[in-house]
């Protein structure tokens, strides 16, 4: 089942040319196109299905600095300001608000890690508060439990995954950008050793700059261009329940289950890190690079099934540019939720927050989280294909840092001063020897 998603009307026919073509209408793609259009460039955004219909509408909606990787923290901090600024500049509603994020724990080791991160965050100007047992119990009084401690990050917040990407796309259209749903990009045209166009199912868009923000599809698209980009997807399941009489915390994390309040009063429930690993040809190819990450998470990663193969997003096949591609056969990745996880999530949520007993389950869905071997996205121009910028592998963190990532990509595309240091995101860090040349498949 798909999560709730706002619909926007877009043009069925892409333009003959554009300064920049953005491939992918998730949160990264729409913010990239938005910031490019704000600089006066002509931008065409092509999306094989609906704007925001894949992982951008299937996540928790958290916009956080708390517990970010040191490489992502500057982008996360910038993004919080940009979420607010976007609403003021565009008049569009993404559902963003700084409600603060609450973390509660009875695990001394976990609390120690949070304390260490707090000390590191201070050096980056980020304020987060460690809670003692009394403070944790007070902030977590809805649980009716005693807690050893916790963390409260007051400047963090949430946005609405069902609203955000469509809202940014609507703002892009107001700025003169063009958005095209049900228009898959099939490949790239080259001329004089650099990008000269993007081939779509509706024709070629002439351009000298193409941005691939393809989410779970990015690695297989790169393969068509001879680029080796290690990426693996895991299938996570989420459910939502109806509003309850007494308001619960807006955003609460515990090791057992986490909850997020949506703007309409419903609550999204999930188990952090719990996911199914659906084996695909692409997964097997890159498995050795992901062994360290998956080994650390073996308790929460469970064997999957055939959903990954059915999706077609992790194929190793080469496709023709004059015929329908896997992206046209599967317009929207809408994998089946893991019912065992849904039941366990609901059980844990009701146990943690008894108030939820009166709520009914309204939806359950799953999404593919595209990951890199180090859990940090790959953002940057591909050395072997001048004019081709990759932005993928956001590893479940992309929604919250979407504005900062989009701004950085726009900076790279226009040669502007980068909003954050782009070096930690270089895609070629995964295998320098495999970049700058056609990969040996």
N, C-alpha and C positions, 0 to 999 in steps of 0.2 A: 504494500500500500504506500502511495506517495504521501509525503507530508503536505500540509496546507501551503499554498504558494500563490502569491498575487500574480495576476496576468497583465501583461501590457501588450498593446497593439504596435506592431512594427511593420516595416516595409518588406514586401516579398522579394523585391528585386534589388540586388546590390549595385553600387555605382560602378562605372567603368574604371575608375581610378580613385586613389586616396593617398594621402601622405603616409598614413600608417594603416595597416589592417591588423586587427586583433582577432585572434582565433580562440574562441571560447567565451561563453557568456556567464561564467561563474563570478564570484565576488572579486577575484583577481583581475579577470578580463574587463569587467565593467568599470572598476576603479581606474585601471590603466587607461582605458579609452576616455574616461571622464577627464582625467588630468591632462591628457594630450589635447583634448578639445578645448579645455580652458586656456591652453597656450596658443590657440588660433589655428591648430592643424586640422586638416580634414581627416576624419577617422571613420573607418567602416568596421563594425564589430559583427562577426559572423558566428552563429551558434547553431549547431546541428539539430538541437531540440528546442527547449524553452529556456528563457533566461533564468538562471539560478536553480534549475530543476534537479541537478545532481547534488553533490556534497554540500554545496553552498546553502541549500535549504534543509539539509539533513543532519546538521551539527547541533551542538548545545546552544550556540549563540553567545558564548563567553568572549568578552573582549578584555583580555587580562595582561597584566605585567607579571603578576605573582607566579613564581616558579618557572619563569621563562628561561630557556637556554641563554647563556651570556651573549651569544651571537645574535639572538633574536630580540633581546630586551630593548635596545635602542629603537628598533622598528616598532615594537609593541607600544612604547611610550609615545612615539610620534603618532601612531595610529589612533590612540585615544583622543588626542587633540583634533585629529583630522575627522574622526567620526562626528564630533561636535560641530566642527567648522562646516562640514558638508551640509548638515541640516540647516544651518544659518544661511549658507550661501545659496543653496538650491531650493529650499522650501519643501523638499521631499522628506518623507518620514521613513526612517530605517528602523524605528523602534529603539534606538540607542538611548541608554541612560546609565549614569554612573551610580548604580545601586550599591556598589561594594560587593566583594566576594568573600564568603565565609568558609573557612576550612576548619574542621573539627577532627580530633584524633585522640585515641587512647594508646597509641604506639610511641614509645619514647624515641625510637630510632627515627620515625617519621618526623616527630616534632624537632628533633635535633637537625635534621636536614632542612626543615623550614627555617629554623633559626639561623643556620649558616647562610641560607639564601637571603634572609633578611639583612644580614650583615654585609653581604656582597651588594645587595640592591641599594643600600645606603650610599655606596660609592658612585652609583649611577643616578643618584638623586630621586630614588623611588621610595616612597613611604609605605611601609607595611607594619602592622602591629602584631607581635606575639601575644597570645592570650593565655593567662594562667587558668587554672581549673575553675575558679569562681567566675572569671570573665567569660570563659568558654561556655559554661553552663547557662549564664545569663543570656548570651547572644543565641545560644542554641536551645532556649527553653522550650521551643516547640517539640523538641525530641523527648523531653521529660527525662533525660539521662544526665549522668555525671560524665564529665570529660576531663582528661588530664590536661588538655590545652588545645590551642588552635591558632589560627592566623586570621586577621581581618585586613583586607586590602581596600581601603575606602575609595580610592580613585579609579578602581577597575569597575567594569560594568558589563552589560549585555546589550545585544541588538536582536532584532527579530529576523531569524533566517528566512522566514517566508516573505518578508517585506524588502529586505535589504538590497539584494541584487536587482530586483525589478525597479526599486526606487532610484538607484544609481543609473540604471539604463534610461529611465525616464528623464533624469537630469541631463544625461548625455544628449538625448534627442533635442531637448530645449536649447542646448548649445550648438546645435547644427550637425551633430554626429549622426551617422546612420546605423541602425541596428537591424539585423536580419536573422529571424528565427527560422528554424527548419531549413537551414542553409549550411550544409557541412562543407568544411574546407577539406579538399582531397590531397593537396600537395603544394609545392612551391615551384615557381618558375625562376630560372636563373638567366642572367645576361651579363656578359663582361665580368664573370666571377662573383657576382653578388645577386641578392634578391631583386627580381624585377616584377614579380606578380604572385598572387595567391590564387590557386585554382580551386574554385568552388563548384558545387553541383549546379549552380545557376550561371556559371561562366567565370572568366578570369577577371580579377580586380588588379589592375596595374598599380604597383607600389614599389618603393625601394626599402621599405621597412615592414617586417611582419613579426608580430609577437605571438608566441604560442603559449596560451594559458589554458591548456587542455585538460588539466586535472588528471584523472585516472587514465585518460587516453594519450597522454603526452609521450610516453616512452615508445608506444607502437607507432605514433606519428613520426617521431624522431627516427625510428628505424627505417622508414621509407626514404629518409634523406641521408642514410649512412651514418647516423649519429648514435652512439651507444650511450644511453642515459639510463642508469640502473634505477629501477622503480618497482615497488611491489605494493599491492593493494590488500588491505584487510577489510572484512565486512563487519561493520558495527551496527547494532540494533538499538533503537530508541522507541519509547512509547510516550504517549501523553495522556493525561487524565484531566477530567473536568474541574472547574473551579470549586473551592471549598469555602465554607462560611468564614472561617478564621484564616487570615492571611499568614502564610508561611514565609520563611526566608526567600528573598528573591533569587538568590544563587547560593547553594550550599553544597560543599564537597565533603564526603567522608569516604573512607576506603571501601565501604560496603556499597554505597549508592550515592548518586548526586542528583539534585533537583534544580530546575531553572524555571522561574515564573515567566510566562509569555505575557504580552501586552493585553491579551483578551482574558487573562486570569487562569488559563490552563497551566498545567505544570508538565514540563518534559522531564522524563526520568531515564537515567542511564547508569551503567556500571563502568567506571573509568577503566580504560584499557581492555575490557572484555570484548573479544572479537573472534570471528571465524576466519581461518586462513583457507581460501579456496585455491587449490593448486591449479596453475595454468602453465602453458609453455614458457611464458615470460617469467613467471615466478621461479620456475626451475632453472632458467638460464642465469638469473641474478641471485639465486639462493645463497651461494657462498659469501656474497658481500653483505647479506642480511643476517647471517648466522649470529654474529655478536649481539645485534639488537634483539632478535627473536629469542635468543638464549636468556636474556635478562627478563623477558616477559613470558616465559614458558607457562607460568601459572595462569595467565589470563588469556593466552592465545589458544584457541581450540581448533581441531581439524575441521575443515569445511566440507563443501560438496562441489556441485557442478555450477553454482551460480556464476563464478568467474568465467568459466568457459562459455556459458550461455550469453554473458554480457558481451564477449568479443573484444573487450578493450585491452586485453593482454595477449593479443595474437603475435606470432612471429612471422606471419605471412606478409609478403609484399602485395599491395593492391594496385589495381590499374587506376589511372587518373581519368579515364573516359568511361568508367562504369561505377555503379553504386559500391560504396565502401562499407566496412563493418559499422561505421558511424551513421550511415543512412539506414542500415538494417535495424540498428538499435538506437533510436533517437535519444532516449533517456535511459540511463542505467537505473533500474528500479528493482534491485535484488530483493528476494524474499527475506523478511526478518527472521532471525533465529527464535523460534517460539519458546524454546527452553530458556533462552536468555531473557526474553520478554517476561515470562512467568516469574523467573528468579528476581528480575529487577523490580517487578511489582511487589513481590513478597517482601523483599528487603526494604522497599520504600515505605510500605505500610507498617512494617515493624519499627522503622526509624521514626516515622511521623504518623502516629495513630490517627491524626486528623484526616489522612488520606483514605481511611476506610469508607468514608461517605462518597468518595469520588469514583466515577466510572471511567474505564479506559475508553478514550475517544479515537485514538489512532495508534498504529505501530508500524514502523518502517525500518529500512536498513539503507546503508550507503557504503560506497567503497572509498576508504581513506587512502589516498596515494602517498606513499612514504619513500624517503631516500635512506640510504644506509646509515647516515648519521642523524636523521630526524630533522634536518634543516633544509629548506628549499634550495633548489638550483635556480638562480636568477642571473642572467647575463647573456651577452651576445656570443654566439657560437663562432669560434675563430675560423673554422673552415667555410662558414657561410656568412659573409658580411651582410648585415641587414636583417639577420634572423636572430631574434631574442627569445630565449627560453625562460619561462617562469612556471615552474611546476615542482611537484614533490613537497607540498606544504605540510605533509605528515600530521594532519589533523589540527594544525595551528592556523591555517590560512584565513579563516573567517575573521578572527579578531584582528589580524595584522593586514587585512585586505587593503585598507586605505594607504598605509605606509608602503606596502609592496607595490601598489599601483603607482604611487607617486615616484618611487625609486625607478620603476621600469620606464615611466615617462621621462625621468631625468636621463636615463641611459640612452633612450631613443633620440633625445634632442640635444644631448651633449651638455646638459645643465649641471650645475653643482649638485651632486647626489644628496638626498635628504639624510641618508645614513651611509656609512662606509659599505660599498658593494662587495669588497673583497671576500668576506666570509661566505658569500652566497655563490661564488664562482662555480658554475656547473662542472667545469673541467677538473675540480678538485677530486672527483670520484675516480678519475683515471686519466691523468694528463696525457698518457701515451695514446689513448683512444680518441683524443680530440685533435682537431686540426687536420684530420685525414679521414678518409672513408673507412669506417670500421670493418674489420675482417669478420664476417658472419659465417 
